[in-house]
Amino acid sequence: MKGEVASMKRIKFFEALLSRNAGNAKAFDRDLESKLSYRGTVLVSDASGFTRITRSRGIIHFLSLLAQSYKISIPLVKSHQGVLIKSEADNLIAHFSDHWSALRCALEIQRAHSIRNSALPEDEHFHLSIGMDHGPFLLLEDDAYGDAVNLAYKVGEDIARPQEILITERLLQELKLDPSKFEGLTIIPQGEREAGGLKVELHAVSW
């Protein structure tokens, strides 16, 4: 279903799951997967410095910085043909049918935040870490579930450092299918890391 729009909201999805049982599980799963399966690139950004900022300036100050960050990031997702899955807590999660568009979006998000920060005093700076993966997942209208979502989330929130973009090995392999687009791009191997109980080969993308 790559490129199609999912037609089920999260609340309906979980209501549907209540009718799954031992007798219908295989057919039930096939039916839901046929409707909701998607393959693409997932981008997850995570805000850094929550504890530091809230303790020094308060939660409202942090949330105001987060709102400004969303104002930067969400239009960039849309301009790169991405789809915002959701923004919750201090995460932003989006998916892209084109992996190069996803990476260009991540690069522009980090550059735009850097430009914003450079014009402000340090206590107004706001940094993001970004994790990205490519693979299958279930796509709803207002949420997504699956391996690519989980990995991008774990990498972006738990492993990537502030201002860093980390991509998985399988996303890198997708990018390598079009080597002509690598000009000017520096990718630095980070070795194997643990993400969600799995060993994952990661790479940092320099911007």
N, C-alpha and C positions, 0 to 999 in steps of 0.2 A: 504493500500500500504506500510505497514511497511517493511523496508528493501529494497525497490525498489528505483531506482534513478529517480528523477523527470526529465522530458524531455522538459521543457519549461523555457526559459530565461525571466527575468523580463520585458524586453522591449516588447516581444511577448505577455506576460501575459496582460499587460496594453493595448496593441493594441486589444487583444481579448475582453477585457472588454467594449470597445467602441461599440461592436455589441449587448451588453445586453440591453434589453428594457422591458417594461411592459408586452408585449405579450409573450416573450420567457424566462422570468426571471427564472421560476422554472426549466424548462428543461436545461437552460443554466447553472444554478448553480449545478444541479445534475451532468451534464457532466464534468464540471471543477473539482468538488470535487472528482468524481470517478478517475480522472487522477492525481490529485495533493494532495489528503488528505493523511496525514501521522500522526502517533502517536509515540512520542518518548520523549526524555529528551533534553531540551535546556539549554545550558550554555552560559551566557553572562558575560564577564569580562569588567570592566571599570577602566581606569587609574585614579588615584587620584593625586591631587596636580598640576593640569594644571595651574591655575592662579599663584600659588606660584612659580612654576618652571619657567614659561615663563617670569614673571616679574623680577625674579632675574637673570636668565641665558639666556633668549631669547627663541623664538619659535623653532629655529633649534635645540637647545640643548634638548628641550622637545621631539621633534620628533625623535632625535637620540636615546633617551632612549626608546621611544615607539618602534622603530625598533628593538632594542635589546630585548625588551619584547616579540615582535612577534616571534623573532628567538627562544625564549625559549618555548613559548606557542604552536605555530602551530605544531611543531613536536610531542609534547606531545598529542595534540588532535588526530593526526594521529596514534600514537602508541597505543592509547586506542580505536581504531576502530571508532573514531568520524569523522565527516565530517565538515570542515570549511564552514559555510554559507557565511560569509563575514567578513572583517575587515575594518571598516570605522571610521573616527574621531579617538577617542581613545577607541573604543569598539572592542571586538572580539566576534563573535557569532558562535556557533557550535552546532550541534545536534548529538545525539547518539541513537542507537536503544536499547542499554542496559543501564539501569539507573545506575547500579553499576560501569560500565566502565566510565560513565560520572562523577560520584562522585570521583572515584579514579583519574581521570584526573584533576579535580579541586584541589584536595589535592596536587597532584604533581606540578601543576602550582604554587600554593602558596609556597610550600617548595622550589622549584627551584628559585623563585624570592628572597626568604629569604636568600638562600645560596649565590646568586649573590650579594645581598646587603651587606651581612656580610663581603665581601672581598673588599668593596669600601668605600670611604669617604661618609659622610651623604648626601652631595649635589649631589651625583650620585645615590642615592637610588631611586627605582621606585616601587611603591606599586599598587596592584590591589584589587578591590572589585569584588566579584563574586556572581551573582544571578542565581538560577536554578529552573526550573519548569518542570513538566511532563504533557503531554496532547496532544490534537490534534492541528494541524496547516496545512496550505498549504505550501508545499515544492517545490520551484523552483530550477533550476540549480544554480542560483546566488543570491537567496533571500528566505525569508520565511515570512509568515503572519499568525497571529492567536493568540489565547488566551495564549498558552504556551510561545510563543515568546514575546508577550507584557509583560507578568508577569515577565519572567526572566530578560527582559531588565529593567523594572521599579525597580525591586528588586536590581539588580546589580548596576544600575546607581544612584538611588535615596535613597536607604535605607541601603544597605550594607556599612559597614565602611571599610577603607583601611585594607587590609590583611584578610578580613572576607569572609567566604562562607556562604551565606544564602540560604536555600532551602524552598520550599513551603510544606504545609501539604500534598498535594496530591502526591508530589514526595516522601515524607517520607513514605507514605502508600505503595507506590510501593516498596521502599527499604525493608519495613518490611515483604514483601512476602518471603524474603530469610533471616531470622533472623540469620542464621549461619555466615553471613558476617559482623555482627556488632561488632565482637570481636576487642577490641582496639579502637573503635570509640566512641567519645563523642559528643552527640547531645544535644544542650541546647535550650529549648523552649524560643522564643522571644515574644510570645503573638501575638495579632492581630495588624496588621499594615495596613495603607491605601496604596494601590499601583494602580495607574491608576484609581482612583475613586472607587476601590473595597476594601473591608476588607479581608485581607489575613492572615492566620495563618502561621507564619514563624519560622524557626529553624536554629540556627547557628551550623555549623559543625566545631568542634575543630580540628586543625591540628598540 
